[in-house]
Amino acid sequence: MQSGAWLKYSDSFLGIKMNITAAVIIIYLVTFAMFGLYLNRRQGSASDWAIGGGSLGIFMIAAGAAGTRIGGAGTYGVAGDVMSEGIGHMWYGVHSFAALFLVGLFFVIPYRRLQVVSVGQVFDRRFGSYRCQWLTSLCVQAEYLVVNIVEPYIIGSIVSGVTGIPFPMGVAIGAALIITFTVSGGLKGTAYANIIHCSVVIFGLMLVGFVVMNDIGGWSVVIQGVSEQLAASEANEAAWWSFTGIGIATIIAMFISATIHTPAASVYANYASSARQESFLIPGFFCAGLIAAAMPIVAGFIGILTMSEYGPESGLSSYLNIAQLAIDGGPILGGIALAAVLAAVISSGAPILLASATMFVNDWIPGSKNFSSDKKLLAYKLVTVIYGLIAALIAWLGNISSVLGLVLLGFAMVVPPAVAVGFVLYWRRTSEKAAFWGMALGFFGGLIVWLFNSLFDASENATAGGFAQWWFELISFLGEWRDPSFITLLVPIVVIPIFTLLFPNTQEEDKNFDPFYLKLGRIQKDFSWK
């Protein structure tokens, strides 16, 4: 066969494979869109939409909570960063397990007993403090905005890679899917769907990986391919293959961002109230941690294979290469795996978008306390649509080089309220002023450090003089320890005890002390609450 004819045949065959893959993805997503609309028929109140009517069992809690971690960061984010920097980013799986198990042991039962649907309401229940509630919501919304931007970005990259349509149109499709599923399905819809999505995305991508590895020639050929790609890019091969190659400081910063922030993520307050029984929460979140831990390991495996085949790309190019690798595993199998990734992203983005809307209504609209159930449900859904559209616009215009890095930055901004909530629940002397200033200084301190790091880390600042040169020299000395997550953790840990001793609660701020802690109870040795 002549070379021109062969190329024409090859392109035609590739087009058929991509059409089959696209068809599989469309069928999969349409099925679950219809499923979400079906579930919407059963929603009669704001409670049904926001917390599933308090009817979820252990496995639905596990799948729903795990789905919040198996989204763009846990799939494409980990795979992309493994490609560009090394397997050390698979630590995200360990941190995901620790995050959900930590919340399950120490926080979800208090949230359920206090009957909160946003973490900021804890401060309202304890101090009657609207400023603490609002500031908590601001910190958490910073994270959720990042997640709500990342999810349509990932969907856009997959859809664009499979179908060839322009990336902005792919983002628009992603936003439409997430918004529609959130508005129609509510929390119960995402929990139901995640039971299937989590299974398909983990086992589907794993199977794709084994098929592709076999086609390449086995694990030894994969290792050889990675070595050649690293040599061509002049990267450090030993560091790339080491679980500590990304640096101890980076691993610790990832733990702070990915794990310590989790108690303040309001979506888990929604899941705390969604359980049919209080006793379901700890085993449910333990199982969620196991599921969430598996995904980054599989994603890291996919990242290694993609690195071997396509090299250490970063940003959008790496995500398009991952989609191509899945197609190489077979149009149907690859289509199912990519559809599951899309569905997992949707089911991760949906509860986050839902929590963003419930927080905005409950924390930022003072009159919402007096809304009727129907009016509150309408407010939830309107905010969902507006918020989702704004996030999609930013995803379209933004240039995201590392999905995982961006998400971890968002996580870091939520560490201060997580620390403050922990103090309020477990150190009863904690004062309102201490909680507020601990959160404020931690959040804005971390934000300022991130801003200065971004502005002054370029090499030309080495001789710029003034503050720019001083900051460049400081962060060069600190290395990876310059991460803003260290500020967001250490500042509130130091400030809250000191400010509590210096500025104790007034009688007005302590008026809810007895009813709050009587309702909360105390944690027991078996982690139950009495």
Helices and strands as residue ranges (DSSP letters): H 3-40, H 46-51, G 52-54, H 58-67, I 73-77, H 78-85, G 87-90, H 91-106, H 108-114, H 121-127, H 130-163, H 167-216, H 219-232, H 237-241, H 248-255, I 256-260, G 262-264, H 267-274, G 278-280, H 281-310, H 316-328, H 331-364, G 366-370, H 373-397, H 403-412, H 415-426, H 432-456, G 459-463, H 466-478, G 479-482, H 484-502, H 513-520
